[in-house]
Amino acid sequence: MKRDQKVDAAELARLLREEGWDKALPEVGPRTLKAWQQWVFWGLRLYIVVMLMVVIWAFAHGARS
């Protein structure tokens, strides 16, 4: 929409009602994960810890040079 165009408030309200934008969103809550999903997330945590250790080791060895 260009800035120089005038917007009719009634038309905009009708469009919002038709599209359902005036309704409240459904509530979102935590979901329980399956066992394999929990293992994947623990694996990712372990991977991050190992990568941080590699970065710290490389930085320490690079700082000595």
N, CA, C and O atoms as a GROMACS GRO file, in nm:
protein
  260
    1MET      N    1   0.085  -0.116   0.000
    1MET     CA    2   0.000   0.000   0.000
    1MET      C    3   0.090   0.124   0.000
    1MET      O    4   0.183   0.135   0.079
    2LYS      N    5   0.060   0.213  -0.089
    2LYS     CA    6   0.138   0.337  -0.096
    2LYS      C    7   0.095   0.431   0.014
    2LYS      O    8  -0.018   0.425   0.063
    3ARG      N    9   0.187   0.519   0.054
    3ARG     CA   10   0.157   0.612   0.162
    3ARG      C   11   0.054   0.717   0.124
    3ARG      O   12  -0.016   0.769   0.211
    4ASP      N   13   0.043   0.749  -0.004
    4ASP     CA   14  -0.049   0.854  -0.044
    4ASP      C   15  -0.191   0.803  -0.062
    4ASP      O   16  -0.281   0.883  -0.089
    5GLN      N   17  -0.215   0.673  -0.048
    5GLN     CA   18  -0.350   0.620  -0.058
    5GLN      C   19  -0.424   0.636   0.074
    5GLN      O   20  -0.367   0.616   0.181
    6LYS      N   21  -0.550   0.672   0.065
    6LYS     CA   22  -0.634   0.684   0.185
    6LYS      C   23  -0.698   0.548   0.213
    6LYS      O   24  -0.743   0.480   0.121
    7VAL      N   25  -0.700   0.508   0.340
    7VAL     CA   26  -0.757   0.380   0.381
    7VAL      C   27  -0.889   0.407   0.450
    7VAL      O   28  -0.897   0.487   0.544
    8ASP      N   29  -0.994   0.339   0.403
    8ASP     CA   30  -1.125   0.352   0.465
    8ASP      C   31  -1.128   0.264   0.590
    8ASP      O   32  -1.106   0.143   0.580
    9ALA      N   33  -1.154   0.323   0.706
    9ALA     CA   34  -1.151   0.250   0.832
    9ALA      C   35  -1.257   0.139   0.835
    9ALA      O   36  -1.231   0.031   0.888
   10ALA      N   37  -1.373   0.164   0.779
   10ALA     CA   38  -1.479   0.063   0.778
   10ALA      C   39  -1.439  -0.055   0.690
   10ALA      O   40  -1.464  -0.170   0.724
   11GLU      N   41  -1.378  -0.026   0.576
   11GLU     CA   42  -1.332  -0.132   0.487
   11GLU      C   43  -1.222  -0.216   0.554
   11GLU      O   44  -1.220  -0.338   0.541
   12LEU      N   45  -1.133  -0.149   0.624
   12LEU     CA   46  -1.026  -0.219   0.694
   12LEU      C   47  -1.083  -0.306   0.806
   12LEU      O   48  -1.039  -0.419   0.824
   13ALA      N   49  -1.180  -0.256   0.880
   13ALA     CA   50  -1.243  -0.332   0.988
   13ALA      C   51  -1.316  -0.454   0.931
   13ALA      O   52  -1.312  -0.562   0.991
   14ARG      N   53  -1.381  -0.439   0.817
   14ARG     CA   54  -1.451  -0.551   0.754
   14ARG      C   55  -1.351  -0.658   0.711
   14ARG      O   56  -1.375  -0.777   0.730
   15LEU      N   57  -1.241  -0.615   0.653
   15LEU     CA   58  -1.139  -0.709   0.608
   15LEU      C   59  -1.079  -0.785   0.727
   15LEU      O   60  -1.059  -0.906   0.720
   16LEU      N   61  -1.051  -0.715   0.836
   16LEU     CA   62  -0.996  -0.780   0.954
   16LEU      C   63  -1.094  -0.882   1.013
   16LEU      O   64  -1.052  -0.989   1.056
   17ARG      N   65  -1.222  -0.849   1.014
   17ARG     CA   66  -1.324  -0.942   1.063
   17ARG      C   67  -1.333  -1.064   0.973
   17ARG      O   68  -1.341  -1.177   1.023
   18GLU      N   69  -1.332  -1.045   0.841
   18GLU     CA   70  -1.342  -1.156   0.747
   18GLU      C   71  -1.223  -1.251   0.759
   18GLU      O   72  -1.239  -1.372   0.749
   19GLU      N   73  -1.107  -1.196   0.780
   19GLU     CA   74  -0.986  -1.276   0.788
   19GLU      C   75  -0.966  -1.338   0.927
   19GLU      O   76  -0.882  -1.426   0.943
   20GLY      N   77  -1.040  -1.293   1.026
   20GLY     CA   78  -1.031  -1.349   1.160
   20GLY      C   79  -0.921  -1.290   1.245
   20GLY      O   80  -0.881  -1.350   1.345
   21TRP      N   81  -0.871  -1.174   1.208
   21TRP     CA   82  -0.763  -1.111   1.284
   21TRP      C   83  -0.812  -1.046   1.413
   21TRP      O   84  -0.731  -1.008   1.498
   22ASP      N   85  -0.942  -1.034   1.430
   22ASP     CA   86  -0.996  -0.972   1.551
   22ASP      C   87  -1.018  -1.073   1.663
   22ASP      O   88  -1.053  -1.035   1.775
   23LYS      N   89  -0.997  -1.202   1.635
   23LYS     CA   90  -1.015  -1.306   1.736
   23LYS      C   91  -0.886  -1.329   1.812
   23LYS      O   92  -0.776  -1.312   1.758
   24ALA      N   93  -0.899  -1.368   1.939
   24ALA     CA   94  -0.781  -1.397   2.022
   24ALA      C   95  -0.714  -1.525   1.973
   24ALA      O   96  -0.780  -1.617   1.925
   25LEU      N   97  -0.584  -1.530   1.986
   25LEU     CA   98  -0.508  -1.649   1.947
   25LEU      C   99  -0.527  -1.759   2.049
   25LEU      O  100  -0.547  -1.730   2.167
   26PRO      N  101  -0.521  -1.885   2.007
   26PRO     CA  102  -0.534  -1.994   2.105
   26PRO      C  103  -0.416  -1.998   2.200
   26PRO      O  104  -0.305  -1.956   2.164
   27GLU      N  105  -0.439  -2.047   2.319
   27GLU     CA  106  -0.335  -2.055   2.421
   27GLU      C  107  -0.231  -2.160   2.381
   27GLU      O  108  -0.265  -2.267   2.331
   28VAL      N  109  -0.105  -2.126   2.402
   28VAL     CA  110   0.005  -2.218   2.370
   28VAL      C  111   0.073  -2.258   2.499
   28VAL      O  112   0.106  -2.174   2.582
   29GLY      N  113   0.095  -2.387   2.516
   29GLY     CA  114   0.158  -2.437   2.637
   29GLY      C  115   0.268  -2.535   2.604
   29GLY      O  116   0.288  -2.568   2.487
   30PRO      N  117   0.341  -2.582   2.706
   30PRO     CA  118   0.448  -2.677   2.682
   30PRO      C  119   0.394  -2.812   2.637
   30PRO      O  120   0.283  -2.852   2.674
   31ARG      N  121   0.473  -2.882   2.555
   31ARG     CA  122   0.434  -3.014   2.508
   31ARG      C  123   0.532  -3.117   2.563
   31ARG      O  124   0.650  -3.087   2.585
   32THR      N  125   0.483  -3.234   2.586
   32THR     CA  126   0.572  -3.341   2.631
   32THR      C  127   0.642  -3.401   2.510
   32THR      O  128   0.580  -3.426   2.406
   33LEU      N  129   0.772  -3.423   2.526
   33LEU     CA  130   0.852  -3.477   2.418
   33LEU      C  131   0.858  -3.629   2.427
   33LEU      O  132   0.851  -3.687   2.535
   34LYS      N  133   0.872  -3.691   2.310
   34LYS     CA  134   0.891  -3.836   2.306
   34LYS      C  135   1.033  -3.867   2.351
   34LYS      O  136   1.118  -3.778   2.357
   35ALA      N  137   1.058  -3.992   2.384
   35ALA     CA  138   1.189  -4.032   2.436
   35ALA      C  139   1.300  -4.003   2.334
   35ALA      O  140   1.406  -3.954   2.372
   36TRP      N  141   1.277  -4.033   2.206
   36TRP     CA  142   1.381  -4.011   2.106
   36TRP      C  143   1.410  -3.862   2.088
   36TRP      O  144   1.523  -3.824   2.059
   37GLN      N  145   1.308  -3.777   2.106
   37GLN     CA  146   1.328  -3.633   2.096
   37GLN      C  147   1.412  -3.582   2.213
   37GLN      O  148   1.497  -3.494   2.196
   38GLN      N  149   1.388  -3.637   2.332
   38GLN     CA  150   1.468  -3.599   2.447
   38GLN      C  151   1.613  -3.640   2.428
   38GLN      O  152   1.704  -3.565   2.464
   39TRP      N  153   1.637  -3.759   2.372
   39TRP     CA  154   1.774  -3.804   2.344
   39TRP      C  155   1.842  -3.712   2.244
   39TRP      O  156   1.961  -3.682   2.257
   40VAL      N  157   1.766  -3.668   2.142
   40VAL     CA  158   1.824  -3.578   2.042
   40VAL      C  159   1.866  -3.447   2.109
   40VAL      O  160   1.975  -3.397   2.082
   41PHE      N  161   1.783  -3.392   2.194
   41PHE     CA  162   1.817  -3.266   2.260
   41PHE      C  163   1.936  -3.282   2.355
   41PHE      O  164   2.019  -3.192   2.364
   42TRP      N  165   1.944  -3.396   2.426
   42TRP     CA  166   2.060  -3.419   2.512
   42TRP      C  167   2.186  -3.434   2.427
   42TRP      O  168   2.293  -3.390   2.467
   43GLY      N  169   2.173  -3.498   2.311
   43GLY     CA  170   2.286  -3.509   2.221
   43GLY      C  171   2.332  -3.373   2.171
   43GLY      O  172   2.452  -3.349   2.157
   44LEU      N  173   2.239  -3.286   2.143
   44LEU     CA  174   2.275  -3.150   2.100
   44LEU      C  175   2.346  -3.074   2.212
   44LEU      O  176   2.442  -3.001   2.188
   45ARG      N  177   2.299  -3.091   2.334
   45ARG     CA  178   2.365  -3.025   2.448
   45ARG      C  179   2.508  -3.075   2.462
   45ARG      O  180   2.600  -2.996   2.484
   46LEU      N  181   2.526  -3.206   2.451
   46LEU     CA  182   2.660  -3.264   2.460
   46LEU      C  183   2.749  -3.212   2.347
   46LEU      O  184   2.865  -3.179   2.369
   47TYR      N  185   2.694  -3.204   2.227
   47TYR     CA  186   2.768  -3.152   2.112
   47TYR      C  187   2.814  -3.008   2.137
   47TYR      O  188   2.928  -2.972   2.107
   48ILE      N  189   2.726  -2.926   2.193
   48ILE     CA  190   2.760  -2.786   2.221
   48ILE      C  191   2.873  -2.779   2.324
   48ILE      O  192   2.966  -2.700   2.308
   49VAL      N  193   2.866  -2.861   2.428
   49VAL     CA  194   2.970  -2.860   2.531
   49VAL      C  195   3.104  -2.901   2.469
   49VAL      O  196   3.206  -2.838   2.496
   50VAL      N  197   3.104  -3.006   2.387
   50VAL     CA  198   3.228  -3.051   2.323
   50VAL      C  199   3.284  -2.942   2.232
   50VAL      O  200   3.404  -2.916   2.232
   51MET      N  201   3.198  -2.878   2.153
   51MET     CA  202   3.244  -2.772   2.063
   51MET      C  203   3.300  -2.653   2.141
   51MET      O  204   3.398  -2.591   2.097
   52LEU      N  205   3.240  -2.620   2.254
   52LEU     CA  206   3.293  -2.513   2.337
   52LEU      C  207   3.431  -2.549   2.391
   52LEU      O  208   3.520  -2.465   2.398
   53MET      N  209   3.448  -2.674   2.430
   53MET     CA  210   3.579  -2.719   2.478
   53MET      C  211   3.683  -2.711   2.367
   53MET      O  212   3.797  -2.671   2.392
   54VAL      N  213   3.645  -2.748   2.245
   54VAL     CA  214   3.738  -2.739   2.131
   54VAL      C  215   3.776  -2.594   2.105
   54VAL      O  216   3.893  -2.565   2.081
   55VAL      N  217   3.680  -2.504   2.109
   55VAL     CA  218   3.706  -2.362   2.084
   55VAL      C  219   3.798  -2.306   2.192
   55VAL      O  220   3.891  -2.233   2.161
   56ILE      N  221   3.771  -2.340   2.318
   56ILE     CA  222   3.855  -2.290   2.427
   56ILE      C  223   3.998  -2.345   2.413
   56ILE      O  224   4.094  -2.271   2.431
   57TRP      N  225   4.011  -2.474   2.381
   57TRP     CA  226   4.143  -2.535   2.362
   57TRP      C  227   4.217  -2.467   2.246
   57TRP      O  228   4.335  -2.434   2.259
   58ALA      N  229   4.147  -2.445   2.133
   58ALA     CA  230   4.211  -2.381   2.018
   58ALA      C  231   4.250  -2.237   2.049
   58ALA      O  232   4.357  -2.192   2.008
   59PHE      N  233   4.167  -2.166   2.121
   59PHE     CA  234   4.198  -2.028   2.158
   59PHE      C  235   4.320  -2.023   2.251
   59PHE      O  236   4.407  -1.937   2.237
   60ALA      N  237   4.324  -2.116   2.346
   60ALA     CA  238   4.437  -2.120   2.440
   60ALA      C  239   4.568  -2.151   2.367
   60ALA      O  240   4.671  -2.091   2.396
   61HIS      N  241   4.564  -2.244   2.275
   61HIS     CA  242   4.685  -2.278   2.201
   61HIS      C  243   4.723  -2.168   2.101
   61HIS      O  244   4.842  -2.147   2.074
   62GLY      N  245   4.625  -2.099   2.048
   62GLY     CA  246   4.652  -1.990   1.955
   62GLY      C  247   4.707  -1.868   2.026
   62GLY      O  248   4.786  -1.793   1.969
   63ALA      N  249   4.665  -1.846   2.151
   63ALA     CA  250   4.711  -1.731   2.228
   63ALA      C  251   4.858  -1.746   2.269
   63ALA      O  252   4.928  -1.646   2.287
   64ARG      N  253   4.906  -1.871   2.282
   64ARG     CA  254   5.045  -1.895   2.320
   64ARG      C  255   5.142  -1.868   2.204
   64ARG      O  256   5.260  -1.840   2.226
   65SER      N  257   5.092  -1.876   2.082
   65SER     CA  258   5.181  -1.861   1.966
   65SER      C  259   5.216  -1.718   1.937
   65SER      O  260   5.290  -1.691   1.842
   0.00000   0.00000   0.00000
